[in-house]
């Protein structure tokens, strides 16, 4: 009887703690969305910002955030996929792999502002890329690489060993077994991790303040020259992202309707991150059902 009573009490405490955490999250998200959603209009999402005037939008910053996200994923996903496959399928348990795992753990625990300062010293100054999308994407690659690599590694390790044995028994090489059986089987988990990482990248600000810059030059969407600073596809131009724009509005205070713009931009940021997270679960579940016929 005492054991059952203690179990019920412990279970009740866990439910209370979990509910309290959920309430905090709902209250936080609700407060941001209730304040910001009324300001979200098509003009707000497409017009450029106005530093010293009212009526500005977040069009350029929103585009910069999405474009920077795309460039970062193009750089980081292949590296993370290769590292995850090596760690899960080929790496042996020795001192080298222990050092690699320790390096991954250390990198994943670094504050984003430290990654930003590293990117500023290496990419902005030493390599001469300046404040640019390329500098920001490379800094975010270092920021995102450890977590994405670990996610891919765990997704591959979750595949039962019998799948590997079946591939080898059919005469497939180890490489063919990994690429044709293991990776496709782990694809839902890998894709879920990539999309969740995308949401984390999209909301990052500290690392980009020191690398991508704090200004958003006007873009000419008819100019597709990748070397032009006014071209939307140039990776060598400064690019103030949505998260950096929110920080800038609340620190400089030069915008007359800064509170409204900040509230609307924060709501857009939250909505996009929620879309990434719920989209990851939806796509992952659909892929899993399709591939397993569940």
Buried (B, 14 or more C-beta within 10 A) or exposed (E): EEEEEEEEEEEEEEEEEEEEEEEEEEEEBEEBBEBBBEBBEEEBBEBBBBBEEEEBBBBBBBBBBBBBBBBBBEBBBEBBBEBBBBBBBEBEEEEEBEEBBEEBEEBBEBEBEEBBBBBBEBBBEEEEBBBBBBBBBBBBBBBBBBBBBBBBBBBBBEBEEEBBEEBBEEEBEEEEBBEEBBBBBBBBBBBBBBBBBBBBBBBBBBBBBBBBBBEBBEBEEEBEEEEBBBBBBBBBBBBBBBBBBBBBBBEEEEBBBBBBBBBBBBBBBBBBBEEBBEBBEEBBEEBBEEEEEE
